[in-house]
Amino acid sequence: MTLYDVLYKKAEQEDGKAIWMRCGIMIEKENGKKSLKLDAVPLGAAWDGWLVVSERKRADAEDPQYPQDPQDTQDRQDQKDLDDSDIPF
């Protein structure tokens, strides 16, 4: 499974660099099917109607607001379950 961020161009900085806002995710499964989940739909005159899909970078994957690869999440939970060093007895 591959995760993608769905983005829209919110504005441009004075130097011309775009300011991107994440408004959802797209998931591509091993069988090639894709699912899209929008958390927000941009509105207003500033939005030109275009959304950009960008493959999620590893640093973005740590953002708790967005779903993770379920296997990665399970691996982390398994490791946490095995770590009993903080038990006081």
PDB file of N, CA, C and O in Angstrom, chain B, residues numbered from 101:
ATOM      1  N   MET B 101       0.849  -1.168   0.000  1.00  0.00           N
ATOM      2  CA  MET B 101       0.000   0.000   0.000  1.00  0.00           C
ATOM      3  C   MET B 101       0.900   1.239   0.000  1.00  0.00           C
ATOM      4  O   MET B 101       1.901   1.306   0.713  1.00  0.00           O
ATOM      5  N   THR B 102       0.514   2.204  -0.813  1.00  0.00           N
ATOM      6  CA  THR B 102       1.260   3.458  -0.891  1.00  0.00           C
ATOM      7  C   THR B 102       0.326   4.599  -0.501  1.00  0.00           C
ATOM      8  O   THR B 102      -0.816   4.667  -0.956  1.00  0.00           O
ATOM      9  N   LEU B 103       0.830   5.494   0.350  1.00  0.00           N
ATOM     10  CA  LEU B 103       0.045   6.647   0.788  1.00  0.00           C
ATOM     11  C   LEU B 103       0.485   7.904   0.046  1.00  0.00           C
ATOM     12  O   LEU B 103       1.672   8.123  -0.195  1.00  0.00           O
ATOM     13  N   TYR B 104      -0.493   8.714  -0.307  1.00  0.00           N
ATOM     14  CA  TYR B 104      -0.253   9.990  -0.974  1.00  0.00           C
ATOM     15  C   TYR B 104      -0.987  11.082  -0.211  1.00  0.00           C
ATOM     16  O   TYR B 104      -2.031  10.830   0.392  1.00  0.00           O
ATOM     17  N   ASP B 105      -0.450  12.277  -0.236  1.00  0.00           N
ATOM     18  CA  ASP B 105      -1.130  13.439   0.320  1.00  0.00           C
ATOM     19  C   ASP B 105      -1.867  14.160  -0.804  1.00  0.00           C
ATOM     20  O   ASP B 105      -1.354  14.283  -1.916  1.00  0.00           O
ATOM     21  N   VAL B 106      -3.061  14.630  -0.507  1.00  0.00           N
ATOM     22  CA  VAL B 106      -3.829  15.448  -1.446  1.00  0.00           C
ATOM     23  C   VAL B 106      -3.676  16.892  -0.971  1.00  0.00           C
ATOM     24  O   VAL B 106      -4.010  17.217   0.168  1.00  0.00           O
ATOM     25  N   LEU B 107      -3.172  17.750  -1.849  1.00  0.00           N
ATOM     26  CA  LEU B 107      -2.805  19.121  -1.487  1.00  0.00           C
ATOM     27  C   LEU B 107      -3.493  20.125  -2.401  1.00  0.00           C
ATOM     28  O   LEU B 107      -3.898  19.795  -3.516  1.00  0.00           O
ATOM     29  N   TYR B 108      -3.619  21.346  -1.916  1.00  0.00           N
ATOM     30  CA  TYR B 108      -4.022  22.448  -2.772  1.00  0.00           C
ATOM     31  C   TYR B 108      -3.130  23.647  -2.488  1.00  0.00           C
ATOM     32  O   TYR B 108      -2.616  23.814  -1.382  1.00  0.00           O
ATOM     33  N   LYS B 109      -2.960  24.466  -3.496  1.00  0.00           N
ATOM     34  CA  LYS B 109      -2.110  25.647  -3.377  1.00  0.00           C
ATOM     35  C   LYS B 109      -2.917  26.759  -2.724  1.00  0.00           C
ATOM     36  O   LYS B 109      -3.835  27.320  -3.322  1.00  0.00           O
ATOM     37  N   LYS B 110      -2.553  27.062  -1.485  1.00  0.00           N
ATOM     38  CA  LYS B 110      -3.297  28.058  -0.712  1.00  0.00           C
ATOM     39  C   LYS B 110      -2.928  29.471  -1.116  1.00  0.00           C
ATOM     40  O   LYS B 110      -3.794  30.336  -1.249  1.00  0.00           O
ATOM     41  N   ALA B 111      -1.639  29.703  -1.309  1.00  0.00           N
ATOM     42  CA  ALA B 111      -1.162  31.046  -1.646  1.00  0.00           C
ATOM     43  C   ALA B 111       0.281  30.938  -2.126  1.00  0.00           C
ATOM     44  O   ALA B 111       0.845  29.849  -2.228  1.00  0.00           O
ATOM     45  N   GLU B 112       0.852  32.086  -2.413  1.00  0.00           N
ATOM     46  CA  GLU B 112       2.271  32.157  -2.755  1.00  0.00           C
ATOM     47  C   GLU B 112       2.942  33.163  -1.839  1.00  0.00           C
ATOM     48  O   GLU B 112       2.369  34.196  -1.493  1.00  0.00           O
ATOM     49  N   GLN B 113       4.177  32.837  -1.451  1.00  0.00           N
ATOM     50  CA  GLN B 113       4.958  33.761  -0.650  1.00  0.00           C
ATOM     51  C   GLN B 113       5.475  34.869  -1.557  1.00  0.00           C
ATOM     52  O   GLN B 113       5.348  34.790  -2.779  1.00  0.00           O
ATOM     53  N   GLU B 114       6.048  35.886  -0.966  1.00  0.00           N
ATOM     54  CA  GLU B 114       6.569  37.012  -1.746  1.00  0.00           C
ATOM     55  C   GLU B 114       7.642  36.576  -2.739  1.00  0.00           C
ATOM     56  O   GLU B 114       7.788  37.169  -3.808  1.00  0.00           O
ATOM     57  N   ASP B 115       8.400  35.522  -2.372  1.00  0.00           N
ATOM     58  CA  ASP B 115       9.457  35.036  -3.266  1.00  0.00           C
ATOM     59  C   ASP B 115       8.923  34.119  -4.358  1.00  0.00           C
ATOM     60  O   ASP B 115       9.698  33.591  -5.156  1.00  0.00           O
ATOM     61  N   GLY B 116       7.588  33.923  -4.403  1.00  0.00           N
ATOM     62  CA  GLY B 116       6.975  33.106  -5.434  1.00  0.00           C
ATOM     63  C   GLY B 116       6.823  31.637  -5.063  1.00  0.00           C
ATOM     64  O   GLY B 116       6.254  30.860  -5.830  1.00  0.00           O
ATOM     65  N   LYS B 117       7.329  31.248  -3.887  1.00  0.00           N
ATOM     66  CA  LYS B 117       7.219  29.865  -3.443  1.00  0.00           C
ATOM     67  C   LYS B 117       5.782  29.583  -2.996  1.00  0.00           C
ATOM     68  O   LYS B 117       5.178  30.380  -2.279  1.00  0.00           O
ATOM     69  N   ALA B 118       5.242  28.432  -3.432  1.00  0.00           N
ATOM     70  CA  ALA B 118       3.859  28.076  -3.114  1.00  0.00           C
ATOM     71  C   ALA B 118       3.711  27.649  -1.659  1.00  0.00           C
ATOM     72  O   ALA B 118       4.622  27.063  -1.073  1.00  0.00           O
ATOM     73  N   ILE B 119       2.561  27.950  -1.094  1.00  0.00           N
ATOM     74  CA  ILE B 119       2.184  27.477   0.234  1.00  0.00           C
ATOM     75  C   ILE B 119       1.119  26.408   0.005  1.00  0.00           C
ATOM     76  O   ILE B 119       0.030  26.701  -0.488  1.00  0.00           O
ATOM     77  N   TRP B 120       1.443  25.166   0.367  1.00  0.00           N
ATOM     78  CA  TRP B 120       0.561  24.036   0.124  1.00  0.00           C
ATOM     79  C   TRP B 120      -0.135  23.624   1.409  1.00  0.00           C
ATOM     80  O   TRP B 120       0.477  23.606   2.477  1.00  0.00           O
ATOM     81  N   MET B 121      -1.398  23.297   1.307  1.00  0.00           N
ATOM     82  CA  MET B 121      -2.179  22.810   2.440  1.00  0.00           C
ATOM     83  C   MET B 121      -2.673  21.404   2.123  1.00  0.00           C
ATOM     84  O   MET B 121      -3.155  21.136   1.023  1.00  0.00           O
ATOM     85  N   ARG B 122      -2.547  20.519   3.093  1.00  0.00           N
ATOM     86  CA  ARG B 122      -3.019  19.146   2.917  1.00  0.00           C
ATOM     87  C   ARG B 122      -4.516  19.123   3.192  1.00  0.00           C
ATOM     88  O   ARG B 122      -4.971  19.645   4.209  1.00  0.00           O
ATOM     89  N   CYS B 123      -5.280  18.520   2.291  1.00  0.00           N
ATOM     90  CA  CYS B 123      -6.729  18.455   2.490  1.00  0.00           C
ATOM     91  C   CYS B 123      -7.251  17.021   2.463  1.00  0.00           C
ATOM     92  O   CYS B 123      -8.462  16.806   2.511  1.00  0.00           O
ATOM     93  N   GLY B 124      -6.351  16.033   2.387  1.00  0.00           N
ATOM     94  CA  GLY B 124      -6.788  14.646   2.414  1.00  0.00           C
ATOM     95  C   GLY B 124      -5.661  13.706   2.055  1.00  0.00           C
ATOM     96  O   GLY B 124      -4.497  14.097   1.970  1.00  0.00           O
ATOM     97  N   ILE B 125      -6.040  12.444   1.844  1.00  0.00           N
ATOM     98  CA  ILE B 125      -5.063  11.430   1.452  1.00  0.00           C
ATOM     99  C   ILE B 125      -5.626  10.571   0.331  1.00  0.00           C
ATOM    100  O   ILE B 125      -6.838  10.502   0.126  1.00  0.00           O
ATOM    101  N   MET B 126      -4.726   9.921  -0.387  1.00  0.00           N
ATOM    102  CA  MET B 126      -5.095   8.906  -1.361  1.00  0.00           C
ATOM    103  C   MET B 126      -4.298   7.655  -1.008  1.00  0.00           C
ATOM    104  O   MET B 126      -3.110   7.736  -0.697  1.00  0.00           O
ATOM    105  N   ILE B 127      -4.950   6.508  -1.057  1.00  0.00           N
ATOM    106  CA  ILE B 127      -4.305   5.233  -0.770  1.00  0.00           C
ATOM    107  C   ILE B 127      -4.339   4.405  -2.053  1.00  0.00           C
ATOM    108  O   ILE B 127      -5.393   4.225  -2.664  1.00  0.00           O
ATOM    109  N   GLU B 128      -3.164   3.903  -2.450  1.00  0.00           N
ATOM    110  CA  GLU B 128      -3.085   3.006  -3.598  1.00  0.00           C
ATOM    111  C   GLU B 128      -2.770   1.613  -3.075  1.00  0.00           C
ATOM    112  O   GLU B 128      -1.739   1.399  -2.438  1.00  0.00           O
ATOM    113  N   LYS B 129      -3.664   0.668  -3.346  1.00  0.00           N
ATOM    114  CA  LYS B 129      -3.484  -0.697  -2.851  1.00  0.00           C
ATOM    115  C   LYS B 129      -2.639  -1.499  -3.829  1.00  0.00           C
ATOM    116  O   LYS B 129      -2.405  -1.074  -4.961  1.00  0.00           O
ATOM    117  N   GLU B 130      -2.180  -2.675  -3.375  1.00  0.00           N
ATOM    118  CA  GLU B 130      -1.328  -3.517  -4.200  1.00  0.00           C
ATOM    119  C   GLU B 130      -2.003  -3.930  -5.505  1.00  0.00           C
ATOM    120  O   GLU B 130      -1.323  -4.155  -6.506  1.00  0.00           O
ATOM    121  N   ASN B 131      -3.334  -4.031  -5.505  1.00  0.00           N
ATOM    122  CA  ASN B 131      -4.054  -4.436  -6.711  1.00  0.00           C
ATOM    123  C   ASN B 131      -4.271  -3.269  -7.681  1.00  0.00           C
ATOM    124  O   ASN B 131      -4.920  -3.436  -8.714  1.00  0.00           O
ATOM    125  N   GLY B 132      -3.732  -2.089  -7.353  1.00  0.00           N
ATOM    126  CA  GLY B 132      -3.829  -0.929  -8.235  1.00  0.00           C
ATOM    127  C   GLY B 132      -5.012  -0.018  -7.962  1.00  0.00           C
ATOM    128  O   GLY B 132      -5.076   1.086  -8.502  1.00  0.00           O
ATOM    129  N   LYS B 133      -5.950  -0.460  -7.135  1.00  0.00           N
ATOM    130  CA  LYS B 133      -7.111   0.374  -6.821  1.00  0.00           C
ATOM    131  C   LYS B 133      -6.693   1.520  -5.917  1.00  0.00           C
ATOM    132  O   LYS B 133      -5.789   1.392  -5.091  1.00  0.00           O
ATOM    133  N   LYS B 134      -7.375   2.641  -6.096  1.00  0.00           N
ATOM    134  CA  LYS B 134      -7.064   3.845  -5.330  1.00  0.00           C
ATOM    135  C   LYS B 134      -8.314   4.315  -4.582  1.00  0.00           C
ATOM    136  O   LYS B 134      -9.432   4.230  -5.090  1.00  0.00           O
ATOM    137  N   SER B 135      -8.094   4.808  -3.368  1.00  0.00           N
ATOM    138  CA  SER B 135      -9.170   5.389  -2.571  1.00  0.00           C
ATOM    139  C   SER B 135      -8.747   6.786  -2.163  1.00  0.00           C
ATOM    140  O   SER B 135      -7.581   7.037  -1.861  1.00  0.00           O
ATOM    141  N   LEU B 136      -9.716   7.690  -2.159  1.00  0.00           N
ATOM    142  CA  LEU B 136      -9.454   9.086  -1.826  1.00  0.00           C
ATOM    143  C   LEU B 136     -10.308   9.469  -0.629  1.00  0.00           C
ATOM    144  O   LEU B 136     -11.510   9.207  -0.607  1.00  0.00           O
ATOM    145  N   LYS B 137      -9.677  10.099   0.380  1.00  0.00           N
ATOM    146  CA  LYS B 137     -10.404  10.613   1.541  1.00  0.00           C
ATOM    147  C   LYS B 137     -10.067  12.085   1.687  1.00  0.00           C
ATOM    148  O   LYS B 137      -8.914  12.453   1.911  1.00  0.00           O
ATOM    149  N   LEU B 138     -11.078  12.914   1.560  1.00  0.00           N
ATOM    150  CA  LEU B 138     -10.892  14.345   1.741  1.00  0.00           C
ATOM    151  C   LEU B 138     -11.312  14.742   3.142  1.00  0.00           C
ATOM    152  O   LEU B 138     -12.403  14.400   3.598  1.00  0.00           O
ATOM    153  N   ASP B 139     -10.433  15.472   3.823  1.00  0.00           N
ATOM    154  CA  ASP B 139     -10.750  16.013   5.147  1.00  0.00           C
ATOM    155  C   ASP B 139     -11.371  17.399   5.025  1.00  0.00           C
ATOM    156  O   ASP B 139     -12.089  17.853   5.916  1.00  0.00           O
ATOM    157  N   ALA B 140     -11.085  18.057   3.916  1.00  0.00           N
ATOM    158  CA  ALA B 140     -11.597  19.410   3.670  1.00  0.00           C
ATOM    159  C   ALA B 140     -11.677  19.628   2.166  1.00  0.00           C
ATOM    160  O   ALA B 140     -10.941  19.011   1.396  1.00  0.00           O
ATOM    161  N   VAL B 141     -12.565  20.498   1.767  1.00  0.00           N
ATOM    162  CA  VAL B 141     -12.674  20.891   0.361  1.00  0.00           C
ATOM    163  C   VAL B 141     -12.423  22.389   0.300  1.00  0.00           C
ATOM    164  O   VAL B 141     -13.185  23.171   0.869  1.00  0.00           O
ATOM    165  N   PRO B 142     -11.360  22.794  -0.385  1.00  0.00           N
ATOM    166  CA  PRO B 142     -11.051  24.225  -0.470  1.00  0.00           C
ATOM    167  C   PRO B 142     -12.180  24.975  -1.189  1.00  0.00           C
ATOM    168  O   PRO B 142     -12.740  24.486  -2.169  1.00  0.00           O
ATOM    169  N   LEU B 143     -12.495  26.150  -0.691  1.00  0.00           N
ATOM    170  CA  LEU B 143     -13.522  27.001  -1.303  1.00  0.00           C
ATOM    171  C   LEU B 143     -12.988  28.420  -1.432  1.00  0.00           C
ATOM    172  O   LEU B 143     -11.979  28.773  -0.820  1.00  0.00           O
ATOM    173  N   GLY B 144     -13.652  29.206  -2.210  1.00  0.00           N
ATOM    174  CA  GLY B 144     -13.302  30.615  -2.330  1.00  0.00           C
ATOM    175  C   GLY B 144     -12.597  30.927  -3.628  1.00  0.00           C
ATOM    176  O   GLY B 144     -12.198  30.032  -4.374  1.00  0.00           O
ATOM    177  N   ALA B 145     -12.454  32.196  -3.880  1.00  0.00           N
ATOM    178  CA  ALA B 145     -11.863  32.673  -5.129  1.00  0.00           C
ATOM    179  C   ALA B 145     -10.388  32.322  -5.258  1.00  0.00           C
ATOM    180  O   ALA B 145      -9.876  32.232  -6.374  1.00  0.00           O
ATOM    181  N   ALA B 146      -9.687  32.119  -4.133  1.00  0.00           N
ATOM    182  CA  ALA B 146      -8.256  31.823  -4.174  1.00  0.00           C
ATOM    183  C   ALA B 146      -7.980  30.411  -4.699  1.00  0.00           C
ATOM    184  O   ALA B 146      -6.889  30.146  -5.203  1.00  0.00           O
ATOM    185  N   TRP B 147      -8.960  29.498  -4.586  1.00  0.00           N
ATOM    186  CA  TRP B 147      -8.755  28.122  -5.049  1.00  0.00           C
ATOM    187  C   TRP B 147      -9.122  28.015  -6.515  1.00  0.00           C
ATOM    188  O   TRP B 147     -10.214  28.414  -6.921  1.00  0.00           O
ATOM    189  N   ASP B 148      -8.203  27.472  -7.314  1.00  0.00           N
ATOM    190  CA  ASP B 148      -8.421  27.387  -8.763  1.00  0.00           C
ATOM    191  C   ASP B 148      -9.064  26.075  -9.212  1.00  0.00           C
ATOM    192  O   ASP B 148      -9.219  25.845 -10.411  1.00  0.00           O
ATOM    193  N   GLY B 149      -9.444  25.207  -8.255  1.00  0.00           N
ATOM    194  CA  GLY B 149     -10.113  23.960  -8.608  1.00  0.00           C
ATOM    195  C   GLY B 149      -9.184  22.761  -8.735  1.00  0.00           C
ATOM    196  O   GLY B 149      -9.656  21.637  -8.901  1.00  0.00           O
ATOM    197  N   TRP B 150      -7.885  22.975  -8.662  1.00  0.00           N
ATOM    198  CA  TRP B 150      -6.918  21.889  -8.816  1.00  0.00           C
ATOM    199  C   TRP B 150      -6.464  21.349  -7.471  1.00  0.00           C
ATOM    200  O   TRP B 150      -6.216  22.114  -6.539  1.00  0.00           O
ATOM    201  N   LEU B 151      -6.354  20.019  -7.371  1.00  0.00           N
ATOM    202  CA  LEU B 151      -5.742  19.347  -6.236  1.00  0.00           C
ATOM    203  C   LEU B 151      -4.501  18.630  -6.752  1.00  0.00           C
ATOM    204  O   LEU B 151      -4.477  18.185  -7.899  1.00  0.00           O
ATOM    205  N   VAL B 152      -3.488  18.517  -5.930  1.00  0.00           N
ATOM    206  CA  VAL B 152      -2.243  17.856  -6.290  1.00  0.00           C
ATOM    207  C   VAL B 152      -2.090  16.622  -5.414  1.00  0.00           C
ATOM    208  O   VAL B 152      -2.311  16.679  -4.204  1.00  0.00           O
ATOM    209  N   VAL B 153      -1.709  15.499  -6.033  1.00  0.00           N
ATOM    210  CA  VAL B 153      -1.461  14.268  -5.293  1.00  0.00           C
ATOM    211  C   VAL B 153       0.039  14.041  -5.274  1.00  0.00           C
ATOM    212  O   VAL B 153       0.679  13.965  -6.323  1.00  0.00           O
ATOM    213  N   SER B 154       0.602  13.931  -4.064  1.00  0.00           N
ATOM    214  CA  SER B 154       2.046  13.804  -3.898  1.00  0.00           C
ATOM    215  C   SER B 154       2.338  12.628  -2.972  1.00  0.00           C
ATOM    216  O   SER B 154       1.734  12.511  -1.906  1.00  0.00           O
ATOM    217  N   GLU B 155       3.268  11.751  -3.377  1.00  0.00           N
ATOM    218  CA  GLU B 155       3.589  10.605  -2.536  1.00  0.00           C
ATOM    219  C   GLU B 155       4.080  11.091  -1.174  1.00  0.00           C
ATOM    220  O   GLU B 155       4.879  12.022  -1.078  1.00  0.00           O
ATOM    221  N   ARG B 156       3.590  10.446  -0.140  1.00  0.00           N
ATOM    222  CA  ARG B 156       3.930  10.845   1.228  1.00  0.00           C
ATOM    223  C   ARG B 156       5.406  10.583   1.508  1.00  0.00           C
ATOM    224  O   ARG B 156       5.940   9.515   1.208  1.00  0.00           O
ATOM    225  N   LYS B 157       6.043  11.590   2.090  1.00  0.00           N
ATOM    226  CA  LYS B 157       7.445  11.455   2.487  1.00  0.00           C
ATOM    227  C   LYS B 157       7.493  10.814   3.867  1.00  0.00           C
ATOM    228  O   LYS B 157       6.525  10.908   4.621  1.00  0.00           O
ATOM    229  N   ARG B 158       8.574  10.179   4.202  1.00  0.00           N
ATOM    230  CA  ARG B 158       8.688   9.474   5.480  1.00  0.00           C
ATOM    231  C   ARG B 158       8.461  10.411   6.666  1.00  0.00           C
ATOM    232  O   ARG B 158       7.831   9.999   7.640  1.00  0.00           O
ATOM    233  N   ALA B 159       8.947  11.654   6.623  1.00  0.00           N
ATOM    234  CA  ALA B 159       8.749  12.605   7.726  1.00  0.00           C
ATOM    235  C   ALA B 159       7.260  12.882   7.922  1.00  0.00           C
ATOM    236  O   ALA B 159       6.806  13.033   9.056  1.00  0.00           O
ATOM    237  N   ASP B 160       6.487  12.952   6.819  1.00  0.00           N
ATOM    238  CA  ASP B 160       5.052  13.195   6.907  1.00  0.00           C
ATOM    239  C   ASP B 160       4.329  12.027   7.560  1.00  0.00           C
ATOM    240  O   ASP B 160       3.278  12.202   8.176  1.00  0.00           O
ATOM    241  N   ALA B 161       4.895  10.844   7.423  1.00  0.00           N
ATOM    242  CA  ALA B 161       4.238   9.652   7.945  1.00  0.00           C
ATOM    243  C   ALA B 161       4.146   9.667   9.461  1.00  0.00           C
ATOM    244  O   ALA B 161       3.354   8.914  10.028  1.00  0.00           O
ATOM    245  N   GLU B 162       4.924  10.494  10.130  1.00  0.00           N
ATOM    246  CA  GLU B 162       4.870  10.573  11.592  1.00  0.00           C
ATOM    247  C   GLU B 162       3.763  11.492  12.076  1.00  0.00           C
ATOM    248  O   GLU B 162       3.513  11.571  13.279  1.00  0.00           O
ATOM    249  N   ASP B 163       3.088  12.196  11.156  1.00  0.00           N
ATOM    250  CA  ASP B 163       2.010  13.109  11.530  1.00  0.00           C
ATOM    251  C   ASP B 163       0.824  12.295  12.041  1.00  0.00           C
ATOM    252  O   ASP B 163       0.235  11.544  11.264  1.00  0.00           O
ATOM    253  N   PRO B 164       0.449  12.413  13.320  1.00  0.00           N
ATOM    254  CA  PRO B 164      -0.625  11.586  13.879  1.00  0.00           C
ATOM    255  C   PRO B 164      -2.000  11.899  13.308  1.00  0.00           C
ATOM    256  O   PRO B 164      -2.937  11.126  13.508  1.00  0.00           O
ATOM    257  N   GLN B 165      -2.141  13.007  12.606  1.00  0.00           N
ATOM    258  CA  GLN B 165      -3.447  13.387  12.076  1.00  0.00           C
ATOM    259  C   GLN B 165      -3.839  12.516  10.879  1.00  0.00           C
ATOM    260  O   GLN B 165      -5.020  12.418  10.546  1.00  0.00           O
ATOM    261  N   TYR B 166      -2.874  11.894  10.242  1.00  0.00           N
ATOM    262  CA  TYR B 166      -3.142  11.149   9.023  1.00  0.00           C
ATOM    263  C   TYR B 166      -2.831   9.674   9.202  1.00  0.00           C
ATOM    264  O   TYR B 166      -1.877   9.321   9.895  1.00  0.00           O
ATOM    265  N   PRO B 167      -3.627   8.809   8.585  1.00  0.00           N
ATOM    266  CA  PRO B 167      -3.436   7.373   8.750  1.00  0.00           C
ATOM    267  C   PRO B 167      -2.070   6.914   8.264  1.00  0.00           C
ATOM    268  O   PRO B 167      -1.481   7.503   7.358  1.00  0.00           O
ATOM    269  N   GLN B 168      -1.590   5.865   8.877  1.00  0.00           N
ATOM    270  CA  GLN B 168      -0.309   5.284   8.535  1.00  0.00           C
ATOM    271  C   GLN B 168      -0.541   3.994   7.759  1.00  0.00           C
ATOM    272  O   GLN B 168      -1.666   3.506   7.645  1.00  0.00           O
ATOM    273  N   ASP B 169       0.534   3.465   7.238  1.00  0.00           N
ATOM    274  CA  ASP B 169       0.497   2.129   6.668  1.00  0.00           C
ATOM    275  C   ASP B 169       0.155   1.192   7.822  1.00  0.00           C
ATOM    276  O   ASP B 169       0.880   1.176   8.816  1.00  0.00           O
ATOM    277  N   PRO B 170      -0.916   0.414   7.731  1.00  0.00           N
ATOM    278  CA  PRO B 170      -1.332  -0.417   8.861  1.00  0.00           C
ATOM    279  C   PRO B 170      -0.233  -1.372   9.342  1.00  0.00           C
ATOM    280  O   PRO B 170      -0.136  -1.635  10.541  1.00  0.00           O
ATOM    281  N   GLN B 171       0.585  -1.890   8.442  1.00  0.00           N
ATOM    282  CA  GLN B 171       1.645  -2.797   8.861  1.00  0.00           C
ATOM    283  C   GLN B 171       2.687  -2.058   9.701  1.00  0.00           C
ATOM    284  O   GLN B 171       3.159  -2.590  10.706  1.00  0.00           O
ATOM    285  N   ASP B 172       3.053  -0.829   9.295  1.00  0.00           N
ATOM    286  CA  ASP B 172       3.991  -0.031  10.088  1.00  0.00           C
ATOM    287  C   ASP B 172       3.427   0.224  11.477  1.00  0.00           C
ATOM    288  O   ASP B 172       4.139   0.107  12.475  1.00  0.00           O
ATOM    289  N   THR B 173       2.147   0.572  11.539  1.00  0.00           N
ATOM    290  CA  THR B 173       1.502   0.854  12.817  1.00  0.00           C
ATOM    291  C   THR B 173       1.497  -0.399  13.688  1.00  0.00           C
ATOM    292  O   THR B 173       1.777  -0.326  14.885  1.00  0.00           O
ATOM    293  N   GLN B 174       1.179  -1.544  13.095  1.00  0.00           N
ATOM    294  CA  GLN B 174       1.150  -2.791  13.856  1.00  0.00           C
ATOM    295  C   GLN B 174       2.546  -3.157  14.349  1.00  0.00           C
ATOM    296  O   GLN B 174       2.704  -3.606  15.484  1.00  0.00           O
ATOM    297  N   ASP B 175       3.566  -2.968  13.500  1.00  0.00           N
ATOM    298  CA  ASP B 175       4.944  -3.257  13.905  1.00  0.00           C
ATOM    299  C   ASP B 175       5.339  -2.408  15.104  1.00  0.00           C
ATOM    300  O   ASP B 175       5.950  -2.907  16.049  1.00  0.00           O
ATOM    301  N   ARG B 176       4.984  -1.097  15.065  1.00  0.00           N
ATOM    302  CA  ARG B 176       5.306  -0.211  16.180  1.00  0.00           C
ATOM    303  C   ARG B 176       4.565  -0.637  17.444  1.00  0.00           C
ATOM    304  O   ARG B 176       5.129  -0.605  18.537  1.00  0.00           O
ATOM    305  N   GLN B 177       3.306  -1.033  17.297  1.00  0.00           N
ATOM    306  CA  GLN B 177       2.527  -1.470  18.456  1.00  0.00           C
ATOM    307  C   GLN B 177       3.109  -2.754  19.030  1.00  0.00           C
ATOM    308  O   GLN B 177       3.187  -2.907  20.249  1.00  0.00           O
ATOM    309  N   ASP B 178       3.519  -3.685  18.161  1.00  0.00           N
ATOM    310  CA  ASP B 178       4.124  -4.932  18.633  1.00  0.00           C
ATOM    311  C   ASP B 178       5.391  -4.645  19.420  1.00  0.00           C
ATOM    312  O   ASP B 178       5.625  -5.252  20.464  1.00  0.00           O
ATOM    313  N   GLN B 179       6.212  -3.721  18.925  1.00  0.00           N
ATOM    314  CA  GLN B 179       7.445  -3.372  19.624  1.00  0.00           C
ATOM    315  C   GLN B 179       7.126  -2.733  20.968  1.00  0.00           C
ATOM    316  O   GLN B 179       7.794  -3.011  21.963  1.00  0.00           O
ATOM    317  N   LYS B 180       6.111  -1.880  21.001  1.00  0.00           N
ATOM    318  CA  LYS B 180       5.718  -1.231  22.246  1.00  0.00           C
ATOM    319  C   LYS B 180       5.213  -2.274  23.251  1.00  0.00           C
ATOM    320  O   LYS B 180       5.526  -2.208  24.440  1.00  0.00           O
ATOM    321  N   ASP B 181       4.428  -3.235  22.754  1.00  0.00           N
ATOM    322  CA  ASP B 181       3.908  -4.270  23.630  1.00  0.00           C
ATOM    323  C   ASP B 181       5.026  -5.116  24.242  1.00  0.00           C
ATOM    324  O   ASP B 181       4.899  -5.586  25.372  1.00  0.00           O
ATOM    325  N   LEU B 182       6.122  -5.311  23.499  1.00  0.00           N
ATOM    326  CA  LEU B 182       7.213  -6.137  23.978  1.00  0.00           C
ATOM    327  C   LEU B 182       8.121  -5.401  24.963  1.00  0.00           C
ATOM    328  O   LEU B 182       8.859  -6.040  25.714  1.00  0.00           O
ATOM    329  N   ASP B 183       8.079  -4.089  24.970  1.00  0.00           N
ATOM    330  CA  ASP B 183       8.952  -3.302  25.835  1.00  0.00           C
ATOM    331  C   ASP B 183       8.299  -3.163  27.212  1.00  0.00           C
ATOM    332  O   ASP B 183       7.416  -2.329  27.415  1.00  0.00           O
ATOM    333  N   ASP B 184       8.752  -3.993  28.147  1.00  0.00           N
ATOM    334  CA  ASP B 184       8.188  -3.917  29.495  1.00  0.00           C
ATOM    335  C   ASP B 184       9.190  -3.379  30.497  1.00  0.00           C
ATOM    336  O   ASP B 184       9.063  -3.617  31.698  1.00  0.00           O
ATOM    337  N   SER B 185      10.190  -2.652  30.008  1.00  0.00           N
ATOM    338  CA  SER B 185      11.229  -2.145  30.888  1.00  0.00           C
ATOM    339  C   SER B 185      10.740  -1.075  31.864  1.00  0.00           C
ATOM    340  O   SER B 185      11.406  -0.799  32.862  1.00  0.00           O
ATOM    341  N   ASP B 186       9.589  -0.474  31.586  1.00  0.00           N
ATOM    342  CA  ASP B 186       9.089   0.572  32.475  1.00  0.00           C
ATOM    343  C   ASP B 186       8.152   0.030  33.549  1.00  0.00           C
ATOM    344  O   ASP B 186       7.580   0.808  34.312  1.00  0.00           O
ATOM    345  N   ILE B 187       7.983  -1.301  33.622  1.00  0.00           N
ATOM    346  CA  ILE B 187       7.134  -1.905  34.658  1.00  0.00           C
ATOM    347  C   ILE B 187       7.921  -1.893  35.965  1.00  0.00           C
ATOM    348  O   ILE B 187       9.056  -2.368  35.995  1.00  0.00           O
ATOM    349  N   PRO B 188       7.348  -1.364  37.044  1.00  0.00           N
ATOM    350  CA  PRO B 188       8.103  -1.161  38.296  1.00  0.00           C
ATOM    351  C   PRO B 188       8.329  -2.408  39.141  1.00  0.00           C
ATOM    352  O   PRO B 188       8.835  -2.276  40.255  1.00  0.00           O
ATOM    353  N   PHE B 189       7.992  -3.594  38.690  1.00  0.00           N
ATOM    354  CA  PHE B 189       8.235  -4.796  39.502  1.00  0.00           C
ATOM    355  C   PHE B 189       8.919  -5.868  38.717  1.00  0.00           C
ATOM    356  O   PHE B 189       9.196  -6.942  39.250  1.00  0.00           O
TER     357      PHE B 189
END
